[in-house]
């Protein structure tokens, strides 16, 4: 299991939302590129970068800085937030981004995912952001009628390589991962699962590792490492 520091960008700054609420924002830095260099220097092997403006509105206000991160650091990054067209997806993957994270567009249009998997199979992830088991979309502002596990099974059947599973009620809340929901996702054979949301300390990292699942590819952490509740380098050593 790898640890992916989260760099969530809003209005050009590094922030975290509380439970996905855009009116509950904590700022952690004014320069996302410097923050990326910081985590790289501490030993990160991969970064999770999110355009929150894009996720909320579909407008790519932070694409330039995301492409700068991809160019200027040596480790790979994955990025998501408002990526709803093939042109945008191709632009990121052609400009140094290693993996693109899709969300809303996949909930609304499975054919779109099928078409991009033909070209970029191992460089596509889908973020399943769930509220009470149902998939949220458009920056978590809307909740669909689609059950997360049902969509996950559909995506697995399509040959998707990576799923990021987030329990929105836990994201940024330091309340621990949703282990039951995560274990349900881990039963999807052939799909690598990235756990996201709620990680608060080293005990949560140990609990994830204790699942001993070959499908558990990674864990994303944000607020816990920014506020020092999780020692990032200790987590790296443990993994």
C-alpha positions as CSV (number, residue, x, y, z in Angstrom):
1,X,0.0,0.0,0.0
2,X,1.4,3.4,-1.0
3,X,0.6,6.7,0.8
4,X,-0.6,9.5,-1.4
5,X,-0.5,13.0,0.0
6,X,-3.5,15.0,-1.1
7,X,-3.1,18.5,-2.6
8,X,-6.5,19.9,-3.0
9,X,-6.5,23.2,-4.9
10,X,-9.1,26.0,-4.7
11,X,-8.6,29.5,-6.0
12,X,-4.9,28.6,-6.5
13,X,-4.3,27.6,-2.9
14,X,-3.9,24.3,-1.0
15,X,-7.0,23.7,1.1
16,X,-9.0,20.9,2.6
17,X,-12.8,20.7,2.8
18,X,-14.7,19.3,5.8
19,X,-16.9,16.5,4.7
20,X,-16.9,17.8,1.1
21,X,-18.6,21.1,2.1
22,X,-17.4,24.0,0.0
23,X,-18.2,26.5,2.8
24,X,-16.0,24.7,5.3
25,X,-12.5,25.3,4.0
26,X,-9.1,25.2,5.8
27,X,-6.1,26.7,3.9
28,X,-2.8,25.0,4.3
29,X,-0.6,26.8,1.7
30,X,-0.6,29.4,-1.0
31,X,1.7,27.5,-3.5
32,X,0.6,24.1,-4.6
33,X,3.9,23.5,-6.5
34,X,5.9,24.1,-3.4
35,X,3.6,21.8,-1.5
36,X,4.2,19.1,-4.0
37,X,8.0,19.6,-3.7
38,X,7.6,19.3,0.1
39,X,5.9,15.9,0.0
40,X,8.3,14.7,-2.7
41,X,11.2,15.7,-0.4
42,X,9.7,13.8,2.5
43,X,9.7,10.6,0.4
44,X,6.2,10.5,-1.3
45,X,6.1,8.1,-4.2
46,X,2.8,9.5,-5.7
47,X,0.6,12.6,-5.3
48,X,-3.1,13.0,-5.4
49,X,-4.0,16.4,-6.8
50,X,-7.5,17.7,-7.0
51,X,-8.9,20.8,-8.7
52,X,-11.8,21.7,-6.3
53,X,-12.9,24.6,-8.5
54,X,-13.2,22.2,-11.4
55,X,-15.0,19.6,-9.3
56,X,-17.6,22.2,-8.1
57,X,-18.2,24.1,-11.3
58,X,-16.5,22.2,-14.2
59,X,-14.3,25.2,-14.9
60,X,-10.6,24.3,-15.0
61,X,-9.2,27.3,-13.1
62,X,-6.2,25.3,-11.7
63,X,-5.1,23.3,-14.7
64,X,-2.0,25.4,-15.3
65,X,-0.7,24.9,-11.8
66,X,-1.5,21.2,-12.0
67,X,0.5,20.8,-15.2
68,X,3.4,22.7,-13.5
69,X,3.4,20.2,-10.7
70,X,3.5,17.4,-13.2
71,X,6.4,19.0,-15.0
72,X,8.5,20.2,-12.0
73,X,8.5,17.2,-9.7
74,X,9.9,13.8,-10.4
75,X,7.3,11.6,-8.8
76,X,4.1,10.7,-10.6
77,X,0.8,12.5,-9.9
78,X,-2.8,11.6,-10.4
79,X,-5.4,14.4,-10.8
80,X,-9.1,14.9,-10.9
81,X,-11.8,17.5,-10.5
82,X,-14.0,18.7,-13.4
83,X,-12.5,16.4,-16.0
84,X,-15.6,15.8,-18.1
85,X,-14.4,15.8,-21.7
86,X,-11.9,13.8,-23.7
87,X,-9.9,16.8,-24.7
88,X,-9.3,17.8,-21.1
89,X,-8.4,14.2,-20.2
90,X,-6.0,13.9,-23.1
91,X,-4.4,17.3,-22.3
92,X,-3.5,16.2,-18.8
93,X,-2.1,12.8,-19.8
94,X,-0.1,14.4,-22.6
95,X,1.4,17.0,-20.2
96,X,3.0,14.8,-17.6
97,X,0.1,13.7,-15.4
98,X,0.4,9.9,-14.8
99,X,-3.2,9.1,-14.0
100,X,-6.5,11.0,-14.5
101,X,-9.3,10.6,-12.0
102,X,-12.9,10.7,-13.4
103,X,-16.1,11.1,-11.4
104,X,-19.2,12.9,-12.5
105,X,-18.9,12.1,-16.2
106,X,-18.7,8.3,-15.5
107,X,-21.8,8.4,-13.3
108,X,-23.7,10.0,-16.2
109,X,-22.1,8.3,-19.2
110,X,-20.5,4.8,-19.0
111,X,-19.8,4.9,-22.7
112,X,-17.4,7.8,-22.2
113,X,-15.4,5.6,-19.8
114,X,-15.4,2.7,-22.2
115,X,-14.0,5.0,-25.0
116,X,-11.1,6.4,-22.9
117,X,-10.2,3.0,-21.4
118,X,-9.4,1.9,-25.0
119,X,-6.7,4.5,-25.2
120,X,-5.6,5.0,-21.6
121,X,-6.5,1.8,-19.8
122,X,-3.9,1.8,-17.0
123,X,-3.9,5.6,-16.6
124,X,-7.5,6.1,-15.6
125,X,-9.1,5.9,-12.1
126,X,-12.7,6.5,-11.1
127,X,-13.5,8.2,-7.9
128,X,-16.4,6.7,-6.1
129,X,-17.4,9.4,-3.6
130,X,-20.3,8.0,-1.5
131,X,-22.8,9.5,0.9
132,X,-24.6,6.7,2.8
133,X,-23.7,4.3,0.1
134,X,-24.8,6.3,-2.9
135,X,-22.5,8.0,-5.4
136,X,-22.2,11.8,-5.2
137,X,-21.3,13.9,-8.1
138,X,-20.5,17.5,-9.3
139,X,-18.0,18.2,-6.5
140,X,-20.1,16.1,-4.0
141,X,-22.9,18.8,-4.2
142,X,-25.4,16.3,-5.7
143,X,-26.1,12.7,-4.6
144,X,-27.1,10.3,-7.3
145,X,-29.5,7.3,-7.1
146,X,-26.6,5.0,-8.0
147,X,-25.3,2.7,-5.2
148,X,-21.5,2.9,-5.0
149,X,-21.0,-0.9,-4.9
150,X,-23.3,-1.4,-8.0
151,X,-21.3,1.2,-10.0
152,X,-18.0,-0.3,-8.8
153,X,-19.1,-3.7,-10.1
154,X,-20.0,-2.2,-13.4
155,X,-16.7,-0.5,-13.7
156,X,-14.8,-3.7,-12.8
157,X,-16.6,-5.5,-15.6
158,X,-15.5,-2.8,-18.0
159,X,-11.9,-3.4,-17.1
160,X,-11.2,-0.3,-15.0
161,X,-7.8,-0.6,-13.2
162,X,-8.2,1.8,-10.3
163,X,-11.0,2.9,-8.0
164,X,-10.7,5.7,-5.4
165,X,-13.2,5.0,-2.6
166,X,-14.2,7.9,-0.4
167,X,-16.8,8.1,2.3
168,X,-17.7,11.8,2.1
169,X,-19.0,11.9,5.7
170,X,-15.5,11.1,6.9
171,X,-13.4,13.2,4.5
172,X,-11.5,15.8,6.3
173,X,-13.2,14.8,9.6
174,X,-10.4,12.7,11.0
175,X,-12.9,10.0,12.0
176,X,-11.2,7.0,10.5
177,X,-11.9,5.2,7.2
178,X,-15.2,3.5,6.5
179,X,-13.7,0.0,6.9
180,X,-17.0,-1.8,6.1
181,X,-17.5,0.1,2.8
182,X,-13.8,-0.3,1.9
183,X,-13.9,-4.1,2.5
184,X,-16.9,-4.3,0.2
185,X,-14.9,-2.6,-2.5
186,X,-11.9,-4.7,-2.0
187,X,-13.9,-7.8,-3.0
188,X,-13.8,-6.5,-6.6
189,X,-11.1,-8.7,-8.1
190,X,-8.7,-7.2,-10.6
191,X,-9.4,-3.6,-9.5
192,X,-6.8,-1.7,-7.4
193,X,-8.6,0.2,-4.6
194,X,-7.3,3.5,-3.1
195,X,-8.8,4.3,0.3
196,X,-9.7,8.0,0.9
197,X,-11.4,9.9,3.6
198,X,-11.1,10.0,7.4
199,X,-7.5,8.8,7.9
200,X,-6.5,10.4,11.2
201,X,-3.4,8.7,12.6
202,X,-0.9,5.8,12.3
203,X,-3.5,3.5,13.9
204,X,-5.7,3.9,10.8
205,X,-2.7,3.1,8.5
206,X,-2.1,-0.1,10.6
207,X,-5.8,-1.0,10.3
208,X,-5.7,-0.7,6.6
209,X,-2.6,-2.8,6.3
210,X,-4.2,-5.4,8.6
211,X,-6.8,-6.0,6.0
212,X,-4.0,-7.8,4.1
213,X,-5.8,-7.3,0.8
214,X,-3.8,-7.5,-2.4
215,X,-6.3,-5.1,-4.0
216,X,-5.5,-2.3,-1.5
217,X,-3.2,-0.3,-3.7
218,X,-3.0,2.9,-1.7
219,X,-4.4,5.4,0.8
220,X,-4.9,9.1,0.4
221,X,-4.3,11.4,3.4
222,X,-4.7,15.1,3.7
223,X,-5.7,16.9,6.8
224,X,-4.0,14.4,9.1
225,X,-0.6,15.0,7.6
226,X,-1.1,18.8,7.2
227,X,-2.0,19.1,10.9
228,X,0.7,16.7,12.2
229,X,-1.8,14.1,13.5
230,X,-0.2,11.5,11.2
231,X,3.6,11.4,10.8
232,X,3.9,11.0,7.1
233,X,7.4,9.5,7.1
234,X,6.4,7.0,9.9
235,X,3.5,6.0,7.7
236,X,5.8,5.5,4.7
237,X,8.1,3.3,6.7
238,X,5.2,1.2,8.0
239,X,4.0,0.6,4.5
